């Protein structure tokens, strides 16, 4: 089977990459887009890669991929959350 070329957006520490590995799928991450430098450092350490932080709003690369994957927002850590008065406990309490 041919290796799948993947574009991983909002990659975080690599949940999408981990899922593909656990499924035993042969793949190569062509590009990984994540703005948080700490998440990028973790991703690189876990996956032995050397990606740099990238802002999705500035991303404009011409790449050929077979699969585009993206991570879910990490609302507990997101900078966007700090601009709202949203409370996690409100949704988790009964």
N, C-alpha and C positions, 0 to 999 in steps of 0.2 A: 504494500500500500504506500502511496506517495505521502510525503510529509505535508501536513496542513500548515499553511502560512497564516499566522494570527496577528491581528491588531488588537491590543488590549488597552481599552480606554478606561480612565478613572481606576487605574490598576491597583491602587493601595499596595498591600504587601503581596498580592498575587493570588487571590482566591481562585480566579479563573484558570490561571496556570496550574495551580495545585489540582483543580478538578480534572483537567485534561490529563495530568500525570497519573492521577489515581485511576482514571478510566483506561490507562494504557494506550492512549492515542499518541501517535507520532506527530509532533508539531514543532514549529519554530516561531517564536515571537519576533515578528518583523519590526514592530515598534510598540513601545509601551508609553502611554501618556498618563502622567500623574504629576500634579503641581507640588505636592507636599514632599519636601526634600527628605524628611525622615522616613516616610513611606518608601520613597525611591531607594534610599540607602538600605532599608530592610529587604526590599525586593531583590536588590542586587546581591546582598549577602546570602539570601536564601537560594537564589537561582543562578549564582555565579555569572552574573551579567554586569554590564557597565552602562546602564541607561542614565540619562540626566533628567532632572525635573523639566516638565514641559507643561505649558498652559494650553488647555484645549482651545481657548479663544484665539491663540496665535498659531496653532498647529495647521500646517498647510503643506503636507508632504505628498508626493505622488508615489504611492506604494501599491503593489499588487498583493492582495490577501484573499484567502478563501473564507475566513471567518473573522467577524468583528465581535469581540466580547467586551463587556464592561462590568465594573463592580457596582455594588449598591452604595448609596451615600452612607457614610458613617456619621450619623447625626450627632452622636455623643461627642465626637471629636471635631466636627466641621466648624470652620470659621463662620459659616453662614448662620449656624445656630446661635452664635454669640450676639447676633443682631436682632434676635427675636426674644420674646418673653415666654417662649414655649417651655413647658416643664415635663420632663420624662416621667416623673412620678404620677402626674395627672392621668396619664394613659395606662399606667401599670397598677394603679391602686384600685381597690374595690370598696 
